[in-house]
């Protein structure tokens, strides 16, 4: 990629920190966690570590009384849903784009988000880089996801034949997956908790492996479980982008428009690649290629 979040943040930071220090009353920010799981705590710690210490930053749980603040950071869907009912300036993080679109509040300069999921074009760019001979991409879903239209459009632009299979009472998961594997060079996981659950993911991975069809997952956990690869953003990458948005709000009173993460990581399961006969590049090279393609 052209630059890292740390570099972007440092460049902006020289100006923004000077402006912040010049203020008699530094911005009051309240970070609202949906729960106390390690993922939320880790990201909260990352944001605290990259923000200038002059900020008045409070971290609370969603069930606690809301501390008075000029800007709220809603971390996770539960916090996002709670703060969507208020008119307070809010930046939503660690939520998918589909979840943000369901919140009954109009995006504005004081209400924005950094999506945790990756844009469809980025997923397809990874497939094009790691499987250059693939022409058909298979997807399973229970309810057509909001990303589906974007995926269809981007697949056409990148000359992929998108194979879709809906799972319902007529096409149960096992049969739907079997049909999809027959016409797909690769399976792309979509964020559908009705299909990709803890009690189904192992069997899905086994069937794709037996059919010699690689799977592209949504996180490093998928790769550890047996997917060929995945593209995702780390807590540190999300924290730098969130900190940059907070700095912009501190100096302009406006949040950036809702956006995907700029930076990302790629994980590859080399053992699965060898078993499937896939010659893979290393993760760093793939990341550069995906950055160029997206």
N, C-alpha and C positions, 0 to 999 in steps of 0.2 A: 504494500500500500504506500501511498505517497507520504503519509505522515501518521504518527501515532497520536492517541488521545492525550498522552502526557505532553507531547510537543505542542499540540493545539492548545491545550490548557495553559501551558507555560507561556506561549505567545500572547494569548489573551490576558493571562494573569498579571503581567507586568502593568498593563493599563488598569485593569479592573481592581487589583489590590490597592493600587495607589488611590484610585477614586474612593474605594471603600474606607481606607484609612482616613481620608479627608472628611468623612462623614462623622458628625458628633454622635449619631445614634446608628450603630451598625444594624443591618437587616436582622429581624427576628424570624427565625425559621424553625418550624416544628415538623419533625419527621415522624410520621404515623405508621407503625408497623401493623400488618394484619395479624401477626402472631409472633411468638418468640422462637420460631424454628431457626436453626443455624443459618439457612440461606438469607433470611431477613436480617439477622444480626450481623452477618458478615458484610452485607452490602451497606448496612447502616454505619458500620465501623469504617468502611472504605470511604464513604462520603464524608464522614467526620475528619478523616485523615487528610483529604485533599482540599477541603475548604479552608480558607484563611481562619486562623484562630480568633480573629476579631469578631466573627459572626456569633450571634446569640442563638446557638443551635440546641434545641431540645429534642429528645427522642422519647416517644411515648407509645403505649399500646393502643390499639383502636378502641378498646373498651374503657380506657381512662378518660377523664375529663379533658377536653381539648384546651391545650395551653394557648394563650393569646399569642398570635403570630401575624406577621405580614405576608408570609408565604408558607403554605403547607405542602409537604411532600408525602403523597399517599403511596405506600409501598405494598403492592399486592391488591387483589380484587376486593377483599373485605374492606380495607381502608378506602379504596377508591369509591366503592358503593356508598360508604358512610359520608365521605366528603362531597360526593356528587349532589347531595341534598342541600348543600350550603352554597353561598355565593362567594366563598373565600377563594382567593387566588391559590390554585393548586396545580402542582406538577405530579402526574401519575407515573410511577415506574414499576417494573416487574409485573406488568399486566400485558396480555396479548392485545393485538389491535382489535380483534373481534369483541373482546370484553370491553374495551374502551368505547367502541361504537354502540354498545348496548346501554351505556350509562346515559341517563336522561339529562344531559347537560350539553350545551352547544360549545364546541371548541372555540377558544378565543385567545386573545393575548394574555389573559389571566387564567386560562384553563387549557392545559396541554398534557402531552404524554411522551414518554420514550418507551416504545414497544419492546417487549422482551423477545418476541418472535422475530425471525428473519424474513426479509422480503422474498417473495416467490422467485424473482429473477436471480437472487443470490443462491437459492437452493439449486435452481436449474444450471447456473454457472458452475456450481460444484460438480454436478453430474457431467456436464460437458467436459470438465477438466479431468475428472478421475476416470470417466468411462467414455472416451472419445468416439467409440463405435456405437454407443447406445442411440437408438432412434425412438424407442417407445418408453414412456414413463407411466407407471401404473399408480393409481391412488385409490384408497378405500375411504369411504366415509359413511356415517350413519345419517346425519343431516348435512345437506350441502353447506360447507363452511363459507364464511364471508369472503375468504381468500380465493375461492374457486374461480371466480370470474377473472381475477388478476392472473391466476395460474394458467387458465386457458389462453389468455391473451399472450402472456410471456412465452408459453410453450410454442405458440404459433410463430412468434417473432424469432425464436431460437431454433425453429425447425424440428421440434419434438412432436411426436404423435402422442397425445395425452389419452391414456386409457383409464376410464373412470368405472368404478364398481360400487354401487350403493348396497349397503348391508341393511336388510329388512326382513320381514317375516317370510317373504318369498325367496330371498337370497340370504340365508344364514351365513355367518362369518366364514365357516370352513369352506362352504361351497363358493362363496363370493371370492375368497382369496385364491382358491384353486383355479377358478375361471380367469382371474386377473393375471396370475402367474403364467398362464399359457400365452398371453399376448403382450407381455411386458419384458423389457430388457432390464428394468430396475424398478424397485418399489420406493416411492417417496412417501414418508410418513407425514400425515397432516395432523394438526393438533385436535384430535377427536378422542376425548376420554371415554366415549362409549365403545370404542373399538380397541384402542391401545391402552389396556388396563394391566394392572399387576398380575391378574389371573389369565390374561390372554397373550401377552407380549412374547412369552417364551415359546408358545406353540406357533405363533406367527413367524417368529425368527427361524424356528426349526423347519417350517414348511418352505420358506423362501430359500433356506440353505439347501434343502433337498432338491428343490427345483433349479438350483444353480443360478438363482436370481438375486443379486445383491440388494440390500436395503440401505437407504439413506435416512438416518434418524434425525432427531431434534436436539440431542444433547450428548455429552460424553458418556452418560449412563447407557444410552442406546448402543454406543460403540463397545463399551465394556460387555454388554449383554450379547453382542454378536452381529450388530449392524456393521456394514463396511466402513461407513464414515458418517460424520455429522458436522454441522456448522452451527455455531452458537456464540454468544457474547459472554465474557466473564464478568463477575461482580466488579472487578477493578475497571474494566472498560465502561460498564454502565455508570459506575460512580463518577468517572471523569466527565462523561457527557452530562450527567445530572448536575455536577458541580459547575460546569460551564453554563448551563441553563440558569442556575441560581445566580451566578455572577451577572449574567445578562439582565435578569430581572432586577437585581440590586441597583444596577446603573441606569436602567431604562424604564423600569416599571412594567415591562412586557416580557412574557415568556416566548421562547421560540415556538414555531408551529410544531404540531405533533410529528414525530419522526421515528424511524427505525434507528437502531444503534449503527454508528458508522464503522466501528471496529468489530472484529470477530476473530474467532479461532476455529481451527479445523482439527478434528481428531480422526485418525485412521486406525482400523484394526488390521494390522499387517498379517496376522495369522489367518483371518478370514480372507483377506486378499489373496494370499498364497493358495488357500484351499479352493478358491473360485477361479484361480488362474488369472487374476487381475494384476497387471504391472502398475504399481502405484508410485507416484512421486511423493517426496516427503511433504509434511504438513505445511512447512514454510513456503515451499514452491507452489503448492496448491493455493495457499492464501493469496499469493501474489497474482496468480492466474485468475482466480475468482475476482479479485479486485479490479482487474483489467476488463473482465467480461461483463460485470454487472452494470 
